[in-house]
Amino acid sequence: MLPVFVVALLQSSTVQITYDFSKKEDAAKVEASQGGEGQRKGAQPHLEEGQLSLIGPWSKSFTTAALPCPAKGLFRVLDMEWTTTLSLGTEGYSLTWLPTAASGIPTSSKWEEPDVENAFSVGFQASDPVNKDPFRGSGNIENRPQHEASIHWNGREIIKAVTPTEYRDERPHDYHLHVEYVTGGAEVSLSISKRAVWKKYFVPGMTPLEGRPVFAARNGDTAGEIGIKKFKLALSQSMPAPEAPLHVVAIDHKLNDKDHGSNIGETDFPTDTSRYGRIIMTLRLDKPATKFDPWDRVARVWIEGDDHQRYELLRYITPYSHGWEWKLDVTDLRPLLHGKHKVIQECGTYGEGWVVTVAFDYYAGKVDREAYKVVKLWSGAPEVGNPDHPTEAFYVPQSVATDRETVGAKVLVTVTGHGMEPNTNNAAEFMPLGRTLTINGKSAYNRLWKTDNYLNPCRPQGGTWKYDRAGWGPGTIVLPWAVDAGHNFEPGKSVEVSYRLDPYLNKGRGKTWAPTHVTEAVLVLYRKPKNQ
């Protein structure tokens, strides 16, 4: 029997619950289970010294502690707080919001990475040892900190990150998880000891469910202990089941290999998109009849606009010998996604490949502002580091006229660096390079450099998937650098946009393929919604 819980009904749509693990009354029954060596020793979760001892010092064991369903129905907001003390040696633990429709508590071989079907989870991975093998094993080749967290939805890891807080120090740390369901998905915020891991991270396609909390933990070859103190849960803003999205398939299970370098889908998008608050694009790569392509290749999904120009909807880098599925919010590209258009998927390969599916989901809802125009800024693959071909000649400053209806502007710049030794500094695939984007005189700066490839949910792969790269990684979609004009914009006035790179000189010119920055950049203009 496990612990007392207190239920407070604040309003008809708000429920607050506190699980007080310092009291031993058996007012609530909690399902506790264990497996592995822990099962043999009878070491299931239990109350001890004012906390829930989730897992004890037994190697090769796992445990679960499932709490009762707090309330019937769906809620727009879930807010959870708890305190955890964790020691080195454990693989980690997780918190899952498990649907009440599930039959029993699922089993998992890696509860610190809880890929539970039809459920939402956060995982806390306390062990990711350094591995210097460039091709095999875990990905932590740079010996980065091993205190990690991850978000999971419907059986798949969505994102993983190193936490700013070292939570494996045997000290109590306060965790705060906030989930808010919004049009087309959910926004997830997580902090540990008041230091943010994610703030409103959008999980596309995540839907509300009636659920209950389940804590789970695992020890591997070594053993650590995890204790949890007072757990608070608040559910607010009861809601009906959301309307199912309009599903549009553009490319349906088409082979992409050496004989099929591209696929074209004549696609009927909705004529009027004003009732939709979010558009989610899905790209799926499945295994062909032979086998997956063993290499990482640059690939694109384009759409042919009304002006007969091609606009990049999504850029992706294929995984080494692997398939995957990605979802991307493309609502900013709404002006391109209505009526009848050609959708083109392209990926050049010299052998095997993938079976490709591209689809779009239109979710009904409101927006604060509506994208009404997409203007192409730069498109191409300029060479970097060559004074005879300066990048300034490619990234020519742009001036885009607007009308009085325009209420905002945003620049989306998608860039990936390619080329390697003997180019100086291993450019441009393995070389970070700073860049400055200026909108109406206000500048933003970042480095084209992606350092979390070893945490890629599409792992492990063959090849050198775990290394940092210039804006991309094998088995990832390439997210644009998005810079909003904000208040630095005046309706009816032109938007002035410029982009420049930090100085770089390639002293290895002519010795191999030139280093390039493959670039697609657009300006998105917004107006007030007309039909909301």
Secondary structure, 3 states (H helix, E strand, C coil): CECEEEEEEEECCEEEEEEECCCCCCCECCEEEEEEHHHHCCCCCEEECCEEEEECCCCCEEEEEECCCCCCCEEEEEEEEEEEEECCCEEEEEEEEEECCCCCCCCCCCCCCCCCCCCEEEEEECCCCCCCCCCCCCCCCCCCCCCEEEEEECCEEEEEEECCCCCCCCCCEEEEEEEEEECCEEEEEEEECCEEEEEEEEEECCCCCCEEEEEEEEECCCCCCEEEEEEEEEEEEEECCCCCCEEEEEEEEEEEECCECEEEEEEECCCCCCCEEEEEEEEEEECCCCCECCCCCEEEEEEECCCCCEEEEEEEECCCCCCEEEEEECHHHHHHCCCEEEEEEEECCCCCEEEEEEEEEEEECCCCCEEEEEEEEEEECCECCCCCCCHHHCCCCEEECCCCCEEEEEEEEEEEEECCCCCHHHCCCCCCEEEEEEECCEEEEEEECECCHHHCCCCCCCCCCCCCECCCCCCEECCCEEEECCCCCCCCCCEEEEEEECCCCCCCCCCCCCCEEEEEEEEEEEECCCCC
